[in-house]
Amino acid sequence: MSRSRILQYGIPFLIFVVGGSFGLREFTEIRYRYKRTSQYDIHDELEKQGFQMKPPEEITLEKEYEKLEKIDLDNWENVRISRPWDESEDTKKGV
C-alpha cells in the first residue's frame, strides 16, 4: 500500500494544489484590503506624527513650455560615456 504511486505522489500533489489556492487567496486579499485605504488617511496620520506635507504644485502645459523655452535645445554636444567593455580593451592595449 505504501508503494502506491497515488498515495506517494498524487495525494500530496492535490493537497499542494488545493492548499496553494487557499493560500494565494489570502495573500491577494491583503493587497485589496490595503488598497482600500485612502491616501488622505495616510497624510492625516503623518501630520499627526509631526511630518509636514508640501501641497502639490499645479502642473500646466504653459508652465512646462516656459521651462523648455529656458533650455537651449539648438546647441548641444553628444558626449559618449566610458563603458566597462571599452575600458577593458584600453587596458589590454596599454593605453
Beta strands, then each sheet from edge to edge (+ up, - down):
end
